[in-house]
């Protein structure tokens, strides 16, 4: 028992010193119980600058209306019928006559900003980074001491850069002209478009004709900084449009690749192709649900299983459609269009009956969440990067199948001259079935990709069927290279037109462009070869 008693005695001796270290100076706390609103806001900033657990505890109590003032003006935090005195670090009973500190909107805003600033001291770098980026939305000069303290402790270079810009942004409203000029020059390194209105305001005139920024040297620095930021914003927008154009083109490529194969080989206008995309997306959702139920520890691996599953399920549906309906309609394009349109409606209704009419969410695996920041403010999401790489992989795989396998040899033979291929013993009916299944399976892979970009619903395929046909017609019927170029080209053109003309007008412009192009070159970018074209 003696060692235990000694440990307890040592702990008791340590408590007073620990409490003293944890206490907050009473002079910092006193303004909170007063009536001066400016002093109360300043006190919140001073307390936050302590950047310790007790400061966070007190500010959180103030936000939650749990901070009281005793009859003698001493502040206390009420927690579970117990009073904690931040000035002494001690706890005790709640005194008689204690009244809650009244928190108005201005003070509450200052408290919330201070609590957000305290996250800059979190042990997790991701939390600190998110807090710094959140402070960029609204920064106040009162937060500068806290940010300076966080900057002195910060070790991550990217977070330090954001903190430095935060200090410079806050100093734009400083009283010292030299400090304002230094802040303006420091902001020239930023590419944040949100700074432009604030800097532009410094060049405007007051109602009496005087400049908002009285110092001419500061105004000259503002003009130079505005030019730097605008140039950097333009470069960031161009890179962003290029990336998202490639991302959209990759989605269009996955959606149109299977259609290019089937349409080019058999001339089938398959209006149910979009529903094959939908089937691939719902297969991904089923794989996710099975992993969550039976393998919750490996749920992030569901996408690896969903890829072959979606290919096989969509391919099997495609083979079934070809054997039961489409094989009887070769050479009759109008009947094929109407039949496949009816099939698309049946597939959508079947999905509504099985999964419901509401959209379902397919979550990204952990390794596809988040993104990489480039050029300061542009975030390239991991899921889109993975889809771009996956689309390139599918294109290479399809090229290998068509050019390096026996099936590919037969497909090219039937595509170029169906009658001659039939004469030399190629089973054209079997090739039609396998090719339609291959194209449908590729559509299923496109559905997996689409499930990682948004919600999955019965109408998913309807959004891509028209775009898929435009890609196929523009690239050249049955031409793999043309499909790739057309998909990426339309994706880039759409993303660069949207900021100028809007999403709807961009679609119209692209449609008009394709119509004019087809009038001039009916065979598309790449013409088919073979006697069947003659």
Order of alpha helices (4+ residues) and beta strands (2+ residues): alpha-alpha-alpha-alpha-beta-beta-beta-beta-beta-alpha-alpha-alpha-alpha-alpha-alpha-alpha-alpha-alpha-alpha-beta-beta-alpha-alpha-alpha-alpha-alpha-alpha-alpha
